[in-house]
Amino acid sequence: MPERDPGSLRGDFLAIGLQLAAVMAVPLVLAVYVGGWLDERTGTRPYLQLVAILLGLGAAAYGAFLVLRRYWVENPVPPVSEEARRAGRRWDLEIEERERRREAGEDE
């Protein structure tokens, strides 16, 4: 897997954030206006608007899922390397040793 420029990740997060904002805001705003318009025409205020908002929330959640799923497919999390596992074990041992010294009253 090729190394990625850390600056490009910032751009990815901005792009994903804007996509999420769009796919969540558009259905909700549309639902508020359509529900309000339907309530005005039928005299059922606020029931159709509430139903429309719930449908808009569902559409927004589904849109967010699609955006995130596409990102996850394009950027899979690589498996943890054995070297990273060894480094984690060394770090754990180092922390345990520091805690042991502190409990024993030994200064570093």
Secondary structure as the mmCIF struct_conf table of DSSP 4:
data_model
#
loop_
_struct_conf.conf_type_id
_struct_conf.id
_struct_conf.beg_label_comp_id
_struct_conf.beg_label_asym_id
_struct_conf.beg_label_seq_id
_struct_conf.end_label_comp_id
_struct_conf.end_label_asym_id
_struct_conf.end_label_seq_id
HELX_RH_AL_P HELX_RH_AL_P1 PRO A 6 THR A 42
TURN_TY1_P TURN_TY1_P1 GLY A 43 GLY A 43
TURN_TY1_P TURN_TY1_P2 ARG A 45 PRO A 46
HELX_RH_AL_P HELX_RH_AL_P2 TYR A 47 GLU A 74
BEND BEND1 ASN A 75 ASN A 75
HELX_LH_PP_P HELX_LH_PP_P1 PRO A 76 SER A 81
HELX_RH_AL_P HELX_RH_AL_P3 GLU A 82 ALA A 104
TURN_TY1_P TURN_TY1_P3 GLY A 105 GLY A 105
#
